[in-house]
Amino acid sequence: SIVLKEKYEFEFLFYGSYSTGLSLEISDIDILIKFQIKDKNNVNNNLNSHQNIESMISLLEKAFTENKQKLKINQISPIYTASVPVIKLECNLADIIPDNLKKEIIKSYLFNFDNEILKLNFDFTFIEVNDINQKQAIPSQEIIKYIKDITKNYPSIRPILLVLKRFMQIKKLNSSFHGGISSFSLFLLLYAYNLQFMEKDESENNNIDYFRMNLGKELLGFFSFYSNLNFGIYS
């Protein structure tokens, strides 16, 4: 969008499960737009202000609407009232994935192919900065490093978390926006369980039989622990 380029300098940063390797086929692609307003003499200079972010969302919504057909967008949903304002996109991949590849995927895919594989969702969130070229700590990027460090030390977390995310999806509890639990909260619950009860996977224990045996033990233990949680001890 010409208007966006004239008004802002911006940078796109990925975060969320696609960045940490903990995504399912249905996972949203989370994109943080780091932006700086070029002409600060004519705008509210309150950093991270909702006014400036709302203006950015409005311009993005217009740009996406103008290119809706080209980008295969089914739905555009700006949410100004969220604690972190966001604009959500749902794109249709039906015309992008070749028919022969669709047939191969359908053979091995156990869930709803049309709704999960042929739809791609994007969440755009925003952070306003004084100087876009200046390095600074950004929470979403810090969280990516935090998750990667933990999953490196506790390799069993990744496969268990993917199973738990699918389980929560089936139970319709996978969206914090609709009253469920976020992926990051689920990750923290699993990490906390690992710290309490599971030994860190050392190199000598990384053979496949040992690993598989402990995955089953950990999954059952996770459900047992949190279904009988003693808040007096663990809160």
BANUKOL-23665 format. One record per residue (C-alpha): x, y, z; residue in three letters. Coordinates in pm, whole numbers, padded with zeros to 5 digits, always signed. Layout:
BEGIN
XYZALA ...
REM end
This chain:
BEGIN
+00000+00000+00000SER +00142+00338-00107ILE -00025+00517+00187VAL +00134+00276+00437LEU +00480+00328+00287LYS +00437+00704+00291GLU +00324+00717+00654LYS +00529+00439+00822TYR +00858+00260+00829GLU +00790-00099+00928PHE +00941-00442+00974GLU +00768-00782+00986PHE +00868-01030+01257LEU +00734-01384+01291PHE +00647-01524+01631TYR +00423-01794+01779GLY +00421-02167+01707SER +00550-02142+01348TYR +00865-01978+01483SER +00919-02232+01760THR +00842-02548+01560GLY +00536-02623+01775LEU +00268-02564+01512SER -00012-02788+01385LEU -00158-02768+01035GLU -00438-02553+01181ILE -00208-02313+01366SER -00232-01944+01289ASP +00072-01766+01148ILE +00151-01485+01390ASP +00317-01174+01250ILE +00431-00875+01454LEU +00450-00546+01264ILE +00714-00326+01422LYS +00652+00027+01296PHE +00770+00385+01323GLN +00570+00687+01212ILE +00771+00899+00967LYS +00616+01240+01036ASP +00586+01263+01413LYS +00497+01633+01408ASN +00143+01557+01292ASN +00057+01254+01506VAL +00008+01153+01865ASN +00360+01063+01979ASN +00245+00836+02264ASN +00436+00513+02202LEU +00222+00196+02178ASN -00088+00416+02181SER -00407+00251+02061HIS -00472+00552+01836GLN -00162+00493+01625ASN -00213+00116+01613ILE -00580+00158+01520GLU -00474+00386+01235SER -00232+00120+01113MET -00501-00152+01133ILE -00746+00065+00941SER -00498+00122+00659LEU -00405-00248+00650LEU -00771-00348+00635GLU -00819-00119+00336LYS -00507-00256+00163ALA -00612-00617+00222PHE -00966-00545+00097THR -00830-00391-00224GLU -00618-00704-00285ASN -00865-00958-00151LYS -00898-01162-00470GLN -00527-01156-00551LYS -00429-01274-00201LEU -00709-01538-00184LYS -00852-01376+00130ILE -01184-01516+00254ASN -01226-01299+00560GLN -01072-00987+00717ILE -01142-00930+01088SER -00992-00627+01262PRO -01034-00645+01642ILE -00972-00305+01798TYR -01107-00390+02144THR -00861-00674+02222ALA -00599-00604+02489SER -00352-00638+02200VAL -00531-00501+01890PRO -00510-00745+01601VAL -00623-00790+01243ILE -00705-01148+01145LYS -00702-01289+00791LEU -00836-01618+00661GLU -00695-01720+00322CYS -00811-01996+00089ASN -00542-02231-00043LEU -00772-02441-00262ALA -00646-02274-00581ASP -00281-02281-00473ILE -00222-02646-00374ILE -00194-02868-00688PRO -00464-03138-00721ASP -00213-03426-00718ASN -00065-03297-00389LEU -00415-03261-00239LYS -00486-03627-00315LYS -00163-03739-00150GLU -00232-03533+00163ILE -00593-03652+00189ILE -00476-04017+00194LYS -00273-03966+00512SER -00464-03686+00683TYR -00696-03796+00964LEU -00890-03476+01029PHE -01090-03216+00833ASN -00884-03161+00519PHE -01095-02880+00371ASP -01115-02674+00691ASN -00763-02733+00815GLU -00534-02775+00516ILE -00711-02550+00266LEU -00747-02255+00504LYS -00459-02047+00633LEU -00503-01791+00910ASN -00283-01493+00987PHE -00282-01276+01300ASP -00115-00937+01267PHE -00025-00752+01588THR +00172-00431+01629PHE +00440-00252+01828ILE +00533+00112+01781GLU +00896+00217+01827VAL +01093+00541+01832ASN +01368+00417+01602ASP +01302+00111+01389ILE +01676+00060+01325ASN +01762+00049+01693GLN +01792-00295+01850LYS +01560-00352+02143GLN +01410-00636+02343ALA +01071-00734+02200ILE +00865-00968+02421PRO +00747-01198+02140SER +01105-01253+02021GLN +01227-01315+02376GLU +00954-01578+02420ILE +01068-01760+02103ILE +01419-01791+02246LYS +01277-01899+02584TYR +01067-02178+02427ILE +01349-02300+02201LYS +01592-02317+02494ASP +01346-02521+02702ILE +01250-02764+02422THR +01619-02820+02354LYS +01673-02924+02717ASN +01346-03120+02735TYR +01297-03279+02388PRO +00986-03470+02499SER +00794-03144+02537ILE +00749-03095+02161ARG +00570-03424+02070PRO +00362-03417+02390ILE +00260-03056+02329LEU +00152-03131+01971LEU -00072-03413+02098VAL -00215-03187+02370LEU -00282-02907+02120LYS -00473-03145+01895ARG -00663-03280+02197PHE -00759-02926+02302MET -00870-02852+01945GLN -01098-03158+01941ILE -01246-03045+02274LYS -01286-02689+02131LYS -01068-02549+02408LEU -00775-02437+02191ASN -00869-02068+02158SER -00814-01829+02447SER -01018-01575+02250PHE -01321-01806+02286HIS -01260-01907+02650GLY -01007-02187+02598GLY -00635-02195+02669ILE -00354-02045+02462SER -00071-02256+02321SER +00181-02070+02534PHE -00017-02138+02853SER -00034-02506+02757LEU +00342-02503+02700PHE +00399-02352+03046LEU +00177-02618+03209LEU +00376-02893+03038LEU +00711-02734+03127TYR +00602-02698+03491ALA +00504-03066+03495TYR +00844-03159+03351ASN +01024-02960+03621LEU +00829-03139+03894GLN +00827-03498+03771PHE +01026-03568+03453MET +01402-03606+03433GLU +01578-03401+03168LYS +01655-03619+02862ASP +02030-03678+02869GLU +02220-03795+02560SER +02263-04152+02684GLU +01884-04185+02722ASN +01799-04058+02374ASN +01755-04396+02207ASN +01414-04428+02039ILE +01270-04700+02267ASP +01350-04508+02585TYR +01213-04190+02433PHE +00882-04348+02322ARG +00830-04520+02656MET +00868-04191+02841ASN +00634-04006+02604LEU +00346-04232+02706GLY +00439-04200+03072LYS +00459-03822+03045GLU +00128-03780+02861LEU -00065-03992+03112LEU +00116-03827+03400GLY +00030-03480+03269PHE -00343-03558+03256PHE -00336-03727+03596SER -00147-03445+03765PHE -00360-03155+03638TYR -00692-03338+03682SER -00608-03383+04052ASN -00405-03067+04108LEU -00347-02976+04472ASN -00349-02597+04452PHE -00242-02571+04814GLY +00093-02730+04730ILE +00160-02626+04369TYR +00001-02286+04319SER 
REM end
